Amino acid sequence: MLLAAIIALSVAQAAPGYFLESGFYETREEVASLEAAAAAASLPVRVVKRFRLGRGWAWVALVEGFDSEAQATDAARSLAAASGKPLSVVATGGGARLAVEAAQVGAPVEVSRGSSVVALAVAAHGGPAGGAGELARAAAVHFVFRRELSAGGTTITATHDYWREGASRRLQVDVAAGGQDSVLVATGSGGWLAAGSQVVSRDIGVLVNQADAFAPEAVLGLALGVPELLASGDGGALLVLEGAERGVRVGRGEDPADGGLAFADVDPDTGLLLGARYVTEGGPVLFTFDNWVAAAPGVWYPASFTKERPDGQVETIAVSKLEVAPAAPAGTFVAPAAAP
């Protein structure tokens, strides 16, 4: 199905140049016939590797140097006939690359900007002022989630109950399978940590920082920061890419060397984020988001999502509550009592 049929078309602002792009192939040998056909036609050709979510790396051939859409389309048909490999036409204009669908030889060519998908996603997630920005303006925030971390055949499960009101914090952590539960409270008058049968006073600033590591903005970072996330790719400079298992994929086509967003998968009907690949200092992390819920106007969150880390750890988050309130209930920030 043509991507242009499911996302809004944009009119090019500058006359683009064009290149051709093959589909994904598991081995380099599968692209050899296309590479040979391009070389025989004296066309510059490159074979590169790209990552596909859930499928790993694959080979893609790029044939470059076309001045017009008609010239590129004719070359796509000729090379496909010679190699047996269908090609897509991709336009570059105004410093941005624009995906142009020609999935089958002879299919009509339609232009669709990655910025169309970006605009849809930004609007769906509350616009530039929504998400984390909206939570930051809330008088009080309550966030409850269960976290499962699997690595090396072991799974650790804990439920976190977080409250924030002004400078006050409360975090209760219940650990499954015999782990030690804890409660921390930080207010303007003191800070306390209860673990097991002991309650100890702690530095207020330290406790606030510890609690905020489990705030919704920290745990749901990508999901609550979609406008900023996509802006980090310079919006219109993001490409519409192949390889999405769900929705429409926008991204750079490769992992950024300096870290950041590699690609995001967006629901073309709702604009909500379905998945992403984000490169951190420790390597790329794969996110999958499901079951989006509206917590407040401009604040959407996934009721469940997973993070697959480079070291093989898989973290699963299930959110049971995210709400904004005019104030926390009375007694929320009272010093915790020791367990009997």
JOTA-V625921 format. One record per residue. N is the residue number from 0. RES is the residue in one letter. PHI is phi as a letter, one per 40 degrees, with the letter a starting at -180 (* if undefined). OMEGA is omega in whole degrees, -180 to 180 (none if undefined). Layout:
<<N RES PHI OMEGA> <N RES PHI OMEGA>>
This chain:
<<0 M * -179> <1 L c 178> <2 L c -178> <3 A c 180> <4 A c -177> <5 I b 174> <6 I b -175> <7 A c 178> <8 L c 174> <9 S b 180> <10 V c -179> <11 A c -179> <12 Q c 180> <13 A a -180> <14 A c -176> <15 P c 164> <16 G c -174> <17 Y a 168> <18 F a -178> <19 L b -178> <20 E b 178> <21 S c 171> <22 G c 179> <23 F c 178> <24 Y b -175> <25 E c -179> <26 T b 179> <27 R c -179> <28 E c -179> <29 E c -180> <30 V c -173> <31 A c -178> <32 S c 178> <33 L c 179> <34 E c -180> <35 A c 180> <36 A c 179> <37 A c 179> <38 A c 180> <39 A c 179> <40 A c -180> <41 S f 178> <42 L b 179> <43 P c -177> <44 V b 175> <45 R b 175> <46 V b -175> <47 V b 177> <48 K b 176> <49 R b -178> <50 F c 175> <51 R b -177> <52 L d 177> <53 G g -177> <54 R b 179> <55 G g -175> <56 W c 178> <57 A a -177> <58 W c 179> <59 V b 176> <60 A b 179> <61 L b 178> <62 V b -167> <63 E b 168> <64 G g -180> <65 F b -177> <66 D c -177> <67 S b 178> <68 E c -179> <69 A c 179> <70 Q c -180> <71 A c -180> <72 T c 177> <73 D c 179> <74 A c 179> <75 A c 180> <76 R c -178> <77 S c -179> <78 L c 178> <79 A c 179> <80 A c -178> <81 A c -173> <82 S b -175> <83 G g -178> <84 K b 177> <85 P c -177> <86 L b 170> <87 S b 175> <88 V b -180> <89 V b -178> <90 A b 174> <91 T b -178> <92 G a 178> <93 G f -179> <94 G g -180> <95 A b 178> <96 R c -176> <97 L b -179> <98 A c 179> <99 V b -174> <100 E c 169> <101 A a -170> <102 A c 178> <103 Q b 179> <104 V d 179> <105 G g 180> <106 A c 178> <107 P c -178> <108 V b 179> <109 E b -176> <110 V c 178> <111 S a -178> <112 R c 172> <113 G c -179> <114 S c 177> <115 S c 178> <116 V c 179> <117 V d -179> <118 A c 178> <119 L c -178> <120 A c -180> <121 V c 179> <122 A c -178> <123 A c -178> <124 H c 172> <125 G g -180> <126 G g -177> <127 P d -178> <128 A c -176> <129 G c 176> <130 G f -177> <131 A c 178> <132 G c 178> <133 E c 178> <134 L c -179> <135 A c -180> <136 R c -178> <137 A c 179> <138 A c 179> <139 A a -178> <140 V b 177> <141 H b -173> <142 F b 180> <143 V b 180> <144 F a 174> <145 R b -177> <146 R b 174> <147 E b -180> <148 L b -178> <149 S b 178> <150 A a 176> <151 G g 179> <152 G g 180> <153 T b 178> <154 T b 177> <155 I b -178> <156 T b 178> <157 A a 176> <158 T b -177> <159 H b 178> <160 D b -171> <161 Y b 173> <162 W b 175> <163 R b 172> <164 E a -176> <165 G f 180> <166 A c -178> <167 S c 179> <168 R b 170> <169 R a 178> <170 L b 174> <171 Q b -179> <172 V b 177> <173 D b -176> <174 V b -179> <175 A c 173> <176 A f 171> <177 G g 178> <178 G c -178> <179 Q c 177> <180 D c -180> <181 S a 175> <182 V b 173> <183 L b 179> <184 V b 176> <185 A b 177> <186 T b 178> <187 G c -177> <188 S b 179> <189 G i 179> <190 G b -176> <191 W b 176> <192 L b 178> <193 A b 177> <194 A a -177> <195 G g -177> <196 S c -176> <197 Q b 172> <198 V b -179> <199 V b 175> <200 S c -179> <201 R b 177> <202 D d -176> <203 I c -179> <204 G c 179> <205 V c -179> <206 L c 177> <207 V c 179> <208 N c 179> <209 Q c 179> <210 A c -176> <211 D c 172> <212 A c 179> <213 F b 175> <214 A c 180> <215 P d 180> <216 E c 179> <217 A c -176> <218 V c -177> <219 L b -171> <220 G d -179> <221 L c -176> <222 A c -180> <223 L c -177> <224 G b -176> <225 V d 178> <226 P d 179> <227 E c 180> <228 L d -178> <229 L c 176> <230 A c 180> <231 S c 175> <232 G c 179> <233 D g 172> <234 G f -175> <235 G c 179> <236 A c 177> <237 L c 179> <238 L c 164> <239 V c -171> <240 L b 170> <241 E c 171> <242 G h 180> <243 A c 175> <244 E c 175> <245 R b 173> <246 G g -179> <247 V b -177> <248 R b 172> <249 V b -180> <250 G i -178> <251 R c -177> <252 G g 178> <253 E a 178> <254 D c 178> <255 P c -177> <256 A c -177> <257 D c 179> <258 G g -180> <259 G h -175> <260 L c 171> <261 A c 174> <262 F a 175> <263 A b 176> <264 D b -172> <265 V b 175> <266 D c -175> <267 P c -180> <268 D c -176> <269 T b -176> <270 G g -178> <271 L c -176> <272 L c 179> <273 L b -179> <274 G a 179> <275 A a 170> <276 R b -175> <277 Y b -176> <278 V c 178> <279 T b 177> <280 E c -180> <281 G c -180> <282 G h -177> <283 P c 177> <284 V b 179> <285 L b 180> <286 F b 172> <287 T b -175> <288 F b -180> <289 D a 169> <290 N f -179> <291 W c -177> <292 V b 176> <293 A c 178> <294 A c -178> <295 A a 177> <296 P d 179> <297 G g -179> <298 V b 175> <299 W b 178> <300 Y a 177> <301 P c 178> <302 A c 176> <303 S a 173> <304 F a 179> <305 T b 173> <306 K b 177> <307 E b -174> <308 R c -179> <309 P d -178> <310 D c 178> <311 G g 177> <312 Q c 177> <313 V b -180> <314 E b 179> <315 T b 180> <316 I b 174> <317 A b -176> <318 V c 178> <319 S c 180> <320 K a 167> <321 L a -176> <322 E a 172> <323 V b -176> <324 A a 177> <325 P c 179> <326 A a 174> <327 A c 177> <328 P d 178> <329 A d 178> <330 G g -178> <331 T c -174> <332 F b 175> <333 V c 179> <334 A d -178> <335 P c 177> <336 A c 178> <337 A c 176> <338 A c -179> <339 P c none>>
